Amino acid sequence: MGLRLLNGWVVIRDLEPDEKMIGSLHIPEGSIKEPHKWAEVIEVGKGKGLARASGFEPMTLKKGDKVFYVRFLKATDTGKALTPILAREYGPGAFLIQEQDVVCYEPAE
């Protein structure tokens, strides 16, 4: 992998597709009323840098964990700008969020 995540950033991929179809009618993500969604962690950064000491505060999340996150966060400008790069490195559907934006998680076995 050519990318290295910094600080508390996490690359995740949704466990369910964003766009839904009802018959032949396409329902865009913005009109879905569920504000949270489950995803799988693909990669994590080193953690938050410590202000007065060298090193990092360790990340809680690990690769393979399932996370429950706030859906609208992936529509930010940063997320949209990096989508092609993340797709190349991690496959389609991968996007960035910060660890602090995860509501809860289920550890990988």
C-alpha positions as CSV (number, residue, x, y, z in Angstrom):
1,M,0.0,0.0,0.0
2,G,1.3,3.4,-0.9
3,L,-0.8,5.5,1.5
4,R,0.0,5.9,5.2
5,L,-2.8,7.2,7.5
6,L,-1.9,9.9,10.0
7,N,-3.3,10.5,13.4
8,G,-6.8,9.2,14.1
9,W,-7.9,8.6,10.5
10,V,-9.6,5.3,9.6
11,V,-10.4,3.7,6.2
12,I,-13.6,1.8,6.3
13,R,-16.0,0.1,3.8
14,D,-19.8,-0.1,4.3
15,L,-21.1,-3.6,5.0
16,E,-24.3,-2.7,3.0
17,P,-24.5,-0.7,-0.3
18,D,-25.4,3.0,0.0
19,E,-27.8,3.2,-2.8
20,K,-31.0,1.3,-2.7
21,M,-33.4,0.3,-5.4
22,I,-37.1,-0.2,-4.9
23,G,-38.3,-1.9,-8.1
24,S,-36.8,0.3,-10.8
25,L,-36.8,3.4,-8.6
26,H,-33.4,4.6,-7.4
27,I,-33.3,5.9,-3.8
28,P,-30.3,8.2,-3.3
29,E,-28.3,8.0,0.0
30,G,-29.3,11.5,1.1
31,S,-33.0,10.6,1.3
32,I,-32.5,7.5,3.5
33,K,-33.6,8.3,7.1
34,E,-31.0,6.1,8.9
35,P,-28.3,8.5,10.1
36,H,-25.9,5.7,11.2
37,K,-24.5,2.7,9.4
38,W,-22.2,-0.4,10.0
39,A,-18.9,-0.7,8.2
40,E,-15.7,-2.7,8.4
41,V,-12.3,-1.2,9.3
42,I,-9.8,-1.7,6.5
43,E,-6.9,0.3,7.8
44,V,-6.1,2.6,10.8
45,G,-3.6,5.4,11.4
46,K,-1.0,5.5,14.2
47,G,-3.2,7.4,16.6
48,K,-3.4,10.9,18.0
49,G,-0.1,12.6,18.5
50,L,0.7,13.4,22.1
51,A,1.3,17.2,22.7
52,R,4.1,17.1,25.3
53,A,5.6,13.8,24.7
54,S,6.9,11.9,21.7
55,G,4.8,9.1,20.4
56,F,1.1,8.5,19.8
57,E,-2.0,7.7,21.8
58,P,-2.9,4.2,20.6
59,M,-5.9,3.7,18.4
60,T,-8.8,1.8,19.9
61,L,-9.9,0.4,16.5
62,K,-8.1,-2.4,14.6
63,K,-8.2,-3.8,11.1
64,G,-11.3,-6.0,10.8
65,D,-13.4,-4.4,13.5
66,K,-17.0,-3.5,12.6
67,V,-17.9,0.1,13.4
68,F,-21.2,2.0,13.7
69,Y,-20.6,5.5,12.4
70,V,-22.5,8.7,11.4
71,R,-23.3,8.3,7.7
72,F,-23.1,11.9,6.6
73,L,-19.4,12.2,7.4
74,K,-18.3,10.4,4.3
75,A,-19.8,13.2,2.1
76,T,-17.3,15.8,3.3
77,D,-14.9,17.5,0.8
78,T,-11.9,15.6,2.1
79,G,-13.8,12.3,1.6
80,K,-14.9,13.1,-1.9
81,A,-11.4,14.3,-3.0
82,L,-9.7,11.1,-1.8
83,T,-12.3,8.7,-3.1
84,P,-10.4,7.8,-6.3
85,I,-7.1,7.3,-4.4
86,L,-8.8,5.2,-1.7
87,A,-10.5,3.1,-4.4
88,R,-7.2,2.4,-6.1
89,E,-5.4,1.5,-2.8
90,Y,-8.2,-0.4,-0.9
91,G,-10.9,-1.2,-3.5
92,P,-14.2,0.4,-4.4
93,G,-16.4,1.7,-1.6
94,A,-13.5,2.6,0.8
95,F,-13.6,6.0,2.5
96,L,-12.1,8.0,5.4
97,I,-13.5,8.9,8.8
98,Q,-11.9,9.9,12.0
99,E,-11.9,7.5,14.9
100,Q,-13.7,10.0,17.1
101,D,-16.7,9.8,14.6
102,V,-17.3,6.2,15.4
103,V,-20.2,5.7,17.8
104,C,-19.4,2.1,18.8
105,Y,-17.6,-0.9,17.5
106,E,-17.5,-4.7,17.5
107,P,-14.0,-6.1,17.8
108,A,-12.7,-8.5,15.2
109,E,-12.3,-12.1,16.4
